[in-house]
Amino acid sequence: MASATAAEAAATEWEAARKVLVARKPCFGLPTACPTCLPVYVYLRMAQVPFDIHVDTSFPDADHIPYVEFGDCVAFNNEKGGVIECLKEDKILNLNSNHPSASSPDVLSTKAMVSTWLADALQYELWVVSDDSIAHDIYFSDLSWPIGKILHWKKARDVKQLLGITKLNAAEREEEIYQRASVAYDALSLRLGDQTYLFDNSPTDVDALFLGHALFVLNALPDTSVLRGTLQKHDNLVNFAEHHKAQLLESSSSGLGSSSDPSMLSTPRKKASAGRRSAMVNWEQPRAVLSSAGRSRVGYKPKPRAKKERTEEEKTFRRRAKYFLATQLVAVLVFLSLLGGVDSSELEDDDGIDYED
């Protein structure tokens, strides 16, 4: 009874509050180039929900992004199976509510195929096969070069571990990943036929998930991409993506999904779980301080301070500090240049080491 009351209250707040989607920045002609954020954007557009989109570049590898704010509540990506599942479970927004067959085995199996086989293939292409230019533009372009390089290497290593790729089975795993993606595209093409949506005559969460995937593959991945080439073999899937891109992403007459200034960061207003509290406590308060400081600085110009003459000891200390920082920077650059010269197959965990007698 209490949970039902809470769900009703949340639904009422959802209807009353202005929604905000916090996602990663736009790129490649997409409103958000992140393959995790894009399906959530499409889901909200398909539901015809007015919302603003705010860009968060502070934490490029944060797993709670994307998230949707409404009133004093927020649906995080790392809770309840993702933002879409969180909105559905809390009875906030459910595209499948008008589909009697939404819980049928056919729908569930199609959704699982998109969420696993196609998602794995996309992660493999983005972090393992492609060069780091695509991921850099999406995630790391606002960071200094050494930090972005290290974070990219770390993410690529994590993806390899997630997909079970080692030095010994790399070729076999690649063939298996692409084979599953090809089977998934074949099944989706057969399921779609000449319809506008995958199921019935109205959108479901499966349409949003696949459309987000297809738009990223067709617009962000290079022409040499195996995954993109496999998708382009199915004309009806490509037409599906292009049709809905024109309807949902390029149409501005409805006023849905209005973009905000990329520099604006939206602060979560829901207490974070224990796993994220330590990561978020350091960035919520500084942004609040900046916001209040920004309001107080309107129409105010500080007076220049008188320049203070430095002593000889201060000059010597600053000179030595510059030498020290320069030495550290050279050391980092040398390390990264050596790291870049190592074959990626050598950067594996112990699972990938070929042990000999």
N, C-alpha and C positions, 0 to 999 in steps of 0.2 A: 504494500500500500504506500509506504514511504517512498520507495523507488519510483512508483508510478507518478506520485505527486511531484517529485523532483524532476522527472522527465517532462511533465506538463509545464512546470515552471520554466525549465530550460527552453522548451519549445516556444513558450510565450515570449521569453526574452529574445529568442532568435528572430521572431517576427518583428519585434519592436526596435531592436538595435541595428545600427548600421554595421554591416559585415566588413571585415578587413582580412584579406589574404596576405600573409607575410611569406614571401618567396624569394628566390634568388633572381638575379638581374636578367633583363631581356638581352637576347642575342640571336643572331641568325634569322632575324625577322620574326621571332617568337616573343610573346609577351613575357615569358620566363623560359630561359633555355635549359633549366634544370629538368632532367627526365623524371624526377620525383615530384616536382612542383607542378609541371605542366598538366598531368591528369587531374589534379585538384582544381586548377584553373578551369579546365574544360568542364568538369563536373558542375561547378557553380554556374558557368555560362549555360550549360544544358538545362539546369534547373531554373534558369531565368531569375537568378537572385542578384539584385544590385549589390555591388561590393566594390571596395577600393583595394588596390594591390600596392603593398609597400615592399620595398627591396631591403633585404638585410645582407650586408656584406661583411659583417663583423666576424662570423664564425662559418667559414666555407665548408667545414667538415662536420657541422652540427647535425645530429640525427633528429632533432625536434623540428627542423624546418623541412617542409612547409607547415604552417599552422594557421588556423582560422580563428579570429577574434570576433566575438559578438557580445556586447554589453560587458559584464564582468566575467565572462566565461571564455575559454579558449580550448580548441581541439588541436592537440599536438600530433605530429606525424609518428612519434615513437610510443603512442599509447593506443591500445585496443586495435592493433593491426593497421594503423594509419589514419589520416584525417578523414577519409571517406567512410571507413568503417566506424570511426568514432561518432561521426554525425548520424550515421544510420542506427547504431546501437543505442544512442541516447534519444532516438526519435526526434532528431532535430531537422534533418533533411534526408529524404530517401527517394531517389529517382525510381526505385523498383516498386514503390508502394502501389502503383497503378498496373502492375504486371502480375496477374495471378500465377504465371508460370515462372516467376523470378527465382523461386527456390527449387526449381526442377533440376534433376541431375545434369541436363544439357547445359543450362545456364551456369551452374556451379563448376562444371568441368571446363567450360570455355573460359571462365574467369580465372580458374587456377592455371590454365595453360598460358594465359597472357601474363599473369603475375609471377610465374616461375620460368618457363622456357624462354619466353620473349624477353623478360626482364634480365635473365642471366645472360642472354646473347648480347643485349644492349650494354650491360656492364662490362662484358668481355671486350666488346669493340671499343668502348670509350676509354677504358683504363689499361688494357693489355695490348690490343692490336694497334690502335691509332697512336700517332705521336701525341705529345702533351699539349699541342696548341689548342685543341678543342676544349679539353678540360681546363686549361689555363684561362681561356676567355670566359668560361662560365663561373669558375670557382676562385681562381687565384690571381687574376689580373690586378686586383687592388692591393696585393701583398708585395713585399720586396721579393726580388728574384730568388735569393737563396731559400727563403722560407717557403715560397710557392713550389720550388723544385723538391724540397724535402717532403712537403705535404703530399705532392703528387706521387712521389716514390712510395710513401707510406700507404696511400690509398690503393695504389696498384698492387702492392704486396698483400693488403687485406683482401682485395677482390680475388686474387689468386688463391688465397687460403679459403675463402668462402666457396669458390667454385671447385676446390679440390685439385688445383693445378700444381704439379711439381715438375722438376726437370725431367723426370723419367716418363711421365704420362702426358706431357704438354700436347703432343700431336694428337693422341687419342681423344683427349678432352676437347680439343678444338673441333675435331670432326663430330663428336657427339653433340656439342653445343650448337653448331650450325645445322646439324641434322634435325635436332628437335625444333629449332626455329623454322626450318623449312616445312616440317610437318604441321606446326602451328599455323603458319600462313596458309597452307593448303586447306586446313580445316576451317579457318576463318573465312577464306574466300568462298568455300562451298556453303558455309552457314549464311553469309551475307547475300550471295546471289546478286540480284539487281535491286535489293531493298535499300531504303535509306538508313535503317538501323539494323543491328544484328538480330534483335528479337522484337517481334510485333512491329508496330508503327510509331513507337515513341522510344526515347533514349533510356538506357539503363546504366548502371555503374560500369558494366563491361564495355559499353561504347566509349565511355570517358577514358577508361584505362587504355584501351587499344588505340583510340584516337591520339592520346598524349604520346604513346609509344611511336605510332606511325609518323606523326608530325616531326618528332625529334629525329627519327631515322632519315626521313626525306629531306629535312632542312639543315640538319647539323652535321651529319656524317658525310665524309667525302665521297666522290664518285667511285673511288676504288674500294669502298666498303663492300664486303661480302654480304652483310646483312641488308644493306640498302639494295644491292642488286637482286637479292632473293625476293624482297618485298615488291620490287618493281616488275617482277614477272607476273604479278596478279593485278590486272588493270582495274578490277572492281574495288580492290582495297586502296589503290592509289586514288581513284576517283572519290572514294569514300572520304579519304583524308582531305583532298582538295576542296570537295564540296563543303564539308563542315568547317574547314579553315576559313573559307569565304564567309560562311554564315556566322561563325562564333568569334573568330579572331580579328577579321578585317572589317566587320560591320560595326559602325560606331553610332548608328541611329538610335539604338535602344538605350545607350548610356550605361550598359552593364560593364562591370569590370574596368572601371576607369583607373588609369594608371596614376600613381603619385610620383612625386620627385624621388629619383633613386636614392638620394641622400637621406630621405626620411626613413627612420627606423621605428618600427612599431614594437612597443614593449609588451610582453605577455602580462596579462592581468590575473592569471590564475596561479595559485601556488604550485610551484614545480614539485615533481616527485623527488624522492631522496636521491635518485640517480642523476638528476639534472640540477639540483639545487646549488651544488658547489660550482657548477659551470656557469650558472646564470646570475648568481648573486653579484658577480663582478661587473656585469654590463647593464643591469637594470638601473642601479643607482646613478652611475655616471651620466647615463642618457637623461635621467630626470634632472640632474644638476645642470646639464647643458641646456635642456629645454627652458628651465627657469632662468638661467643666466642669459639665454638668448632673448627672453622677453624683457629682462632688465636692461639689456644693452641697446634697446631701440632708441635712436635719437641721442645716443651718448657716445662721445669720443674721448678716450682717456688722454690725459696730458702726458707728453713725453717726459721721461725721467732724465735727470742729469747724469751724464756719463761719468762713471767713476774710474779714476786712473788705477791701473793694476800695478801691484808691486812686482819686483823681480822674481820673488818666489812663486807668485801666482802665474806669471808668464812661463816660468820653467815647468811648473806643474801641468799647465795646459798643454805645453809643447810635448811633454812626455806622455800625457794622456792621448794626444793625437797619434803619437807613434805606436802606442799600445793598441789602440783601436784599429789602426791601419794594419798592424801585424795580425790581429785576429781576423780581419776581413780577408787578408791574403790567405791565411790558413783555411778559412771556410771555402774560398774559391778553389784552392788547390784540391781540397777534399772532394768538392762537388765535381770538378773536372775529372778527377780519377774515378769517381763513382759513375760519371757519365760514360767513361770508356770501358766499363765492365759490362759484359753481355748481361742482359736482363735475366737470362736463364740461370745466371750464377747467384742472383739475389733471391734465393729460395730459402725456406726453412730447412731444418735438419731432415724433414721428411723427404726432401728432394735430393739428398746427398747420396751418391752411389758408393756405398760402403764396400770395401774389398777386404778379402782375407789377408 
